[in-house]
Amino acid sequence: MTRRELAHWARQPVEVVIGLVFPVMLLLMFGYLIGGGRGVEGTYIGFLVPGMLALTMAFGLEATMTAVTQDLNKGVIDRFRSLPMADSAVLVGRSVADLLQSALSLVVMTGVAYAIGWRWTGGFGALLGALGLLLLLRFAMLWVGIHLAMVAGRPQLVQAVQILVWPVGFLSNAFATPASMPGWLGATVEWNPLSATATAVRELSGIAAGSDSWAAGHAQLLALAWPLALVAVFFPLAVRRFVRLSR
């Protein structure tokens, strides 16, 4: 199933390129045109890049969400049901292919970040840990998206579901510190799963959390706990709904 998804890349390279270029555009836009870095100690690029890497893990979910609903509506699932494989294989295959593209996106984003002056100051082990946390967040977001896509039921409705990514993404500390926000909003932002991953990546890269709250002080723990909790809830829900809809 993963090879099937990778074969689609060769037939639809434009979608892959757009998925890689869009977060780069956001990085450059916020880094040079919009970003002010209120409350940020040190360079804004140093603060922004880990936040953008975390935010990138929430973008592009609609491609996998749309593909799942298209398979269900076209009847191709009936062919898969005749094959000797687990009920979850179709969804897991898509999620693995998506993770490969997400890893490629992280490579591209990191290359652009280095080109505009960002540097990783943590060790190699910390770098691997940061990449692992970012891909774990993506994996969790995927299963939330896959489940919501099947709830929507049709490819035309996936776009409406994808809109939910924007408030979750921008209600995070990707672009500004919670300390620069109103108290209630800052507290909400600090408990956002994206904020936990962004803060954890900043810490691993050598940037201080910039807050004495519990969430900021345990960002790496939350960056593990949030995705694992989301997967524990939405993976079985997605597989159960997929099996029910494909019959």
C-alpha positions as CSV (number, residue, x, y, z in Angstrom):
1,M,0.0,0.0,0.0
2,T,2.9,2.4,0.7
3,R,4.4,1.6,-2.7
4,R,1.1,2.3,-4.3
5,E,1.1,5.8,-2.7
6,L,4.7,6.5,-3.8
7,A,3.8,5.5,-7.4
8,H,1.2,8.3,-7.3
9,W,4.0,10.8,-6.6
10,A,5.5,10.1,-10.0
11,R,2.2,10.6,-11.7
12,Q,1.3,13.8,-9.7
13,P,4.6,15.5,-9.0
14,V,3.0,19.0,-8.9
15,E,1.2,18.2,-5.7
16,V,4.4,17.0,-4.1
17,V,6.2,20.2,-5.2
18,I,3.4,22.4,-3.9
19,G,3.5,20.6,-0.6
20,L,7.2,21.3,-0.3
21,V,7.1,25.0,-1.5
22,F,4.1,26.2,0.6
23,P,5.8,26.0,4.1
24,V,9.0,27.5,2.6
25,M,6.9,30.5,1.5
26,L,5.5,30.9,5.0
27,L,8.9,30.7,6.5
28,L,10.2,33.4,4.3
29,M,7.1,35.6,4.7
30,F,7.1,35.5,8.4
31,G,10.8,35.7,8.7
32,Y,11.2,38.8,6.5
33,L,7.9,40.5,5.8
34,I,5.6,39.9,8.8
35,G,7.5,38.5,11.7
36,G,8.2,40.9,14.6
37,G,9.4,38.5,17.2
38,R,7.6,40.2,20.2
39,G,9.1,38.9,23.4
40,V,11.7,36.8,21.6
41,E,15.2,36.7,23.0
42,G,18.0,36.5,20.5
43,T,17.3,36.3,16.7
44,Y,13.8,35.9,15.5
45,I,14.9,33.4,12.8
46,G,16.3,31.2,15.6
47,F,12.9,31.3,17.3
48,L,10.8,31.0,14.1
49,V,12.4,28.0,12.4
50,P,11.6,25.4,15.0
51,G,8.1,26.8,15.2
52,M,7.7,26.6,11.4
53,L,9.0,23.0,11.4
54,A,6.3,22.1,13.9
55,L,3.7,24.0,12.0
56,T,4.7,22.3,8.7
57,M,3.7,19.0,10.3
58,A,0.1,20.2,10.3
59,F,0.1,21.3,6.6
60,G,-0.8,19.1,3.6
61,L,-3.1,16.7,5.5
62,E,-5.8,17.2,2.9
63,A,-3.9,15.1,0.3
64,T,-4.1,12.0,2.4
65,M,-7.6,12.9,3.6
66,T,-8.8,13.3,0.1
67,A,-7.2,10.1,-1.2
68,V,-8.9,8.1,1.6
69,T,-12.3,9.4,0.8
70,Q,-11.7,8.9,-3.0
71,D,-10.8,5.3,-2.4
72,L,-14.0,4.8,-0.4
73,N,-16.2,6.5,-3.0
74,K,-14.7,4.8,-6.1
75,G,-15.0,1.3,-4.8
76,V,-11.3,0.5,-5.0
77,I,-11.6,-0.8,-1.4
78,D,-13.5,-3.8,-2.6
79,R,-10.4,-5.0,-4.5
80,F,-8.2,-4.5,-1.4
81,R,-10.7,-6.5,0.7
82,S,-10.0,-9.6,-1.5
83,L,-6.3,-9.4,-0.7
84,P,-4.6,-11.1,2.3
85,M,-3.9,-8.0,4.4
86,A,-5.0,-6.4,7.6
87,D,-8.0,-4.0,7.6
88,S,-5.6,-1.2,8.7
89,A,-3.1,-1.8,5.8
90,V,-4.7,0.8,3.5
91,L,-4.6,3.6,6.1
92,V,-1.2,2.6,7.4
93,G,0.2,2.5,3.9
94,R,-1.0,6.0,3.2
95,S,0.3,7.3,6.5
96,V,3.8,5.9,5.9
97,A,3.9,7.4,2.5
98,D,2.8,10.7,4.0
99,L,5.6,10.5,6.6
100,L,8.2,10.0,3.9
101,Q,7.0,13.2,2.2
102,S,7.0,15.0,5.6
103,A,10.6,13.9,6.1
104,L,11.5,15.3,2.7
105,S,9.7,18.5,3.6
106,L,11.8,18.8,6.8
107,V,14.9,18.4,4.8
108,V,13.9,21.1,2.4
109,M,12.8,23.5,5.2
110,T,16.0,22.9,7.1
111,G,18.0,23.6,3.9
112,V,16.2,26.9,3.3
113,A,16.6,27.8,7.0
114,Y,20.3,27.3,6.8
115,A,20.4,29.5,3.6
116,I,18.8,32.4,5.5
117,G,21.1,32.2,8.5
118,W,19.6,29.7,10.9
119,R,22.0,27.3,12.6
120,W,21.4,24.2,14.8
121,T,23.4,24.6,17.9
122,G,22.5,21.4,19.7
123,G,24.3,18.0,19.2
124,F,23.6,15.3,16.6
125,G,21.6,13.3,19.1
126,A,19.4,16.3,19.9
127,L,18.8,16.8,16.2
128,L,17.6,13.2,15.8
129,G,15.4,13.6,18.8
130,A,13.9,16.8,17.3
131,L,13.2,15.1,14.0
132,G,11.6,12.2,15.8
133,L,9.3,14.5,17.8
134,L,8.3,16.4,14.6
135,L,7.5,13.2,12.7
136,L,5.6,11.8,15.7
137,L,3.5,14.9,15.7
138,R,2.8,14.5,12.0
139,F,1.8,10.8,12.5
140,A,-0.7,11.9,15.2
141,M,-2.1,14.7,13.0
142,L,-2.5,12.2,10.2
143,W,-4.7,9.9,12.1
144,V,-6.8,12.8,13.4
145,G,-7.2,13.9,9.7
146,I,-7.9,10.5,8.4
147,H,-10.7,10.0,10.9
148,L,-12.2,13.4,10.2
149,A,-12.0,12.8,6.5
150,M,-14.1,9.6,6.8
151,V,-16.6,11.4,9.0
152,A,-16.8,14.0,6.3
153,G,-17.3,11.2,3.8
154,R,-16.7,13.0,0.5
155,P,-13.6,14.6,-1.0
156,Q,-15.6,17.9,-1.5
157,L,-16.0,18.2,2.3
158,V,-12.4,17.5,3.1
159,Q,-11.4,21.2,2.4
160,A,-13.9,22.3,5.1
161,V,-12.3,19.9,7.6
162,Q,-8.8,21.0,6.6
163,I,-9.7,24.6,7.6
164,L,-9.6,23.4,11.2
165,V,-5.8,23.2,10.9
166,W,-5.4,27.0,10.7
167,P,-6.8,27.9,14.1
168,V,-4.8,25.1,15.7
169,G,-1.7,26.2,13.9
170,F,-1.9,29.9,14.6
171,L,-3.0,29.4,18.2
172,S,0.5,28.2,18.9
173,N,3.8,29.6,19.7
174,A,5.2,29.1,16.2
175,F,5.4,32.9,15.5
176,A,5.3,34.6,18.9
177,T,5.9,33.8,22.5
178,P,2.9,33.2,24.8
179,A,4.4,35.9,27.1
180,S,3.6,38.5,24.5
181,M,-0.1,37.5,24.4
182,P,-3.0,38.2,26.8
183,G,-2.8,35.9,29.9
184,W,-5.7,33.6,29.1
185,L,-4.6,33.2,25.4
186,G,-1.0,32.6,26.3
187,A,-2.0,29.8,28.7
188,T,-4.1,28.2,26.0
189,V,-1.3,28.5,23.5
190,E,1.2,26.8,25.8
191,W,-0.9,23.7,26.0
192,N,-1.4,23.4,22.2
193,P,0.3,20.1,20.9
194,L,2.1,22.2,18.2
195,S,3.4,24.6,20.9
196,A,4.8,21.6,22.9
197,T,6.7,20.2,19.9
198,A,7.9,23.7,18.8
199,T,9.2,24.4,22.3
200,A,10.8,21.0,22.6
201,V,12.6,21.5,19.3
202,R,13.8,24.9,20.4
203,E,15.1,23.4,23.6
204,L,16.9,20.7,21.8
205,S,18.5,23.3,19.5
206,G,19.8,25.2,22.4
207,I,17.1,27.9,22.8
208,A,15.6,28.5,26.3
209,A,11.8,27.9,26.7
210,G,11.3,31.6,27.7
211,S,8.6,30.8,30.2
212,D,8.4,29.4,33.7
213,S,5.1,27.6,33.3
214,W,4.7,23.9,33.8
215,A,3.9,23.3,30.1
216,A,7.0,25.2,28.9
217,G,9.2,23.5,31.5
218,H,8.0,20.0,30.4
219,A,7.7,20.6,26.7
220,Q,9.6,17.5,25.7
221,L,7.4,15.4,27.8
222,L,4.3,17.0,26.3
223,A,5.7,16.7,22.8
224,L,5.7,12.9,23.4
225,A,2.5,12.6,25.4
226,W,0.2,14.7,23.1
227,P,0.9,12.7,19.9
228,L,0.8,9.4,21.6
229,A,-2.5,10.3,23.2
230,L,-3.9,11.4,19.8
231,V,-2.8,8.2,18.1
232,A,-4.2,6.1,20.9
233,V,-7.6,7.7,20.4
234,F,-7.8,8.3,16.7
235,F,-6.0,5.3,15.3
236,P,-8.6,2.7,16.5
237,L,-11.4,5.1,15.7
238,A,-10.2,5.6,12.1
239,V,-9.6,1.8,11.5
240,R,-13.0,1.0,13.0
241,R,-14.8,3.5,10.8
242,F,-12.8,2.5,7.7
243,V,-13.8,-1.2,8.2
244,R,-17.5,-0.1,8.7
245,L,-17.5,2.1,5.6
246,S,-15.7,-0.3,3.3
247,R,-18.3,-3.1,3.8
